[in-house]
Amino acid sequence: MAKVSAAAQRALSIVAHASMARQLDKEVFAKSGAAGFFEYWKKQLTAADRAILDEFGRLQRQAYADMAKILEKDAP
């Protein structure tokens, strides 16, 4: 089995933690009227870690657009 590089491991860790922070914000803090935890958490990241998270967001939006094109093309 191939090993994941340290840089890839770091990026995956950031994305995993961001996913958890976003879910906590949505399912716990927002329901109690204290939304904003995700943004608070994100501000605590280093600039390099925020750049990784921002790039993930850009790639995620591109993935949604790509999927929409595929579905549009295959629609009857």
C-alpha positions as semicolon CSV with decimal commas, in nm:
position;residue;x (nm);y (nm);z (nm)
1;M;0,000;0,000;0,000
2;A;0,128;0,344;-0,092
3;K;0,206;0,584;0,190
4;V;0,060;0,932;0,209
5;S;0,317;1,210;0,219
6;A;0,342;1,430;0,526
7;A;0,209;1,726;0,326
8;A;-0,090;1,526;0,203
9;Q;-0,151;1,399;0,557
10;R;-0,152;1,759;0,685
11;A;-0,394;1,873;0,413
12;L;-0,627;1,581;0,484
13;S;-0,616;1,659;0,855
14;I;-0,713;2,020;0,791
15;V;-1,006;1,916;0,570
16;A;-1,121;1,656;0,825
17;H;-1,109;1,908;1,110
18;A;-1,287;2,168;0,897
19;S;-1,562;1,920;0,820
20;M;-1,608;1,853;1,190
21;A;-1,602;2,224;1,277
22;R;-1,861;2,301;1,009
23;Q;-2,084;2,017;1,129
24;L;-2,059;2,133;1,491
25;D;-2,143;2,486;1,382
26;K;-2,449;2,368;1,190
27;E;-2,582;2,103;1,426
28;V;-2,492;2,241;1,768
29;F;-2,404;2,609;1,769
30;A;-2,656;2,729;1,509
31;K;-2,940;2,545;1,682
32;S;-2,857;2,719;2,007
33;G;-2,839;3,059;1,841
34;A;-2,459;3,078;1,851
35;A;-2,369;3,019;1,487
36;G;-2,025;3,128;1,373
37;F;-1,807;2,861;1,529
38;F;-1,665;2,754;1,190
39;E;-1,547;3,104;1,107
40;Y;-1,402;3,143;1,457
41;W;-1,220;2,810;1,418
42;K;-1,093;2,901;1,071
43;K;-0,945;3,230;1,200
44;Q;-0,733;3,028;1,443
45;L;-0,557;2,848;1,156
46;T;-0,222;2,956;1,020
47;A;-0,222;3,135;0,685
48;A;-0,080;2,822;0,520
49;D;-0,356;2,603;0,667
50;R;-0,625;2,853;0,561
51;A;-0,478;2,846;0,209
52;I;-0,514;2,468;0,203
53;L;-0,874;2,494;0,321
54;D;-0,953;2,769;0,068
55;E;-0,803;2,559;-0,213
56;F;-1,011;2,263;-0,104
57;G;-1,321;2,485;-0,120
58;R;-1,228;2,597;-0,471
59;L;-1,177;2,237;-0,582
60;Q;-1,503;2,134;-0,420
61;R;-1,696;2,403;-0,610
62;Q;-1,530;2,286;-0,931
63;A;-1,632;1,927;-0,855
64;Y;-1,995;2,039;-0,812
65;A;-1,981;2,226;-1,144
66;D;-1,828;1,924;-1,317
67;M;-2,098;1,696;-1,177
68;A;-2,370;1,937;-1,287
69;K;-2,231;1,930;-1,642
70;I;-2,230;1,549;-1,643
71;L;-2,586;1,532;-1,515
72;E;-2,701;1,797;-1,762
73;K;-2,542;1,609;-2,049
74;D;-2,702;1,280;-1,946
75;A;-3,047;1,427;-1,877
76;P;-3,323;1,318;-2,116
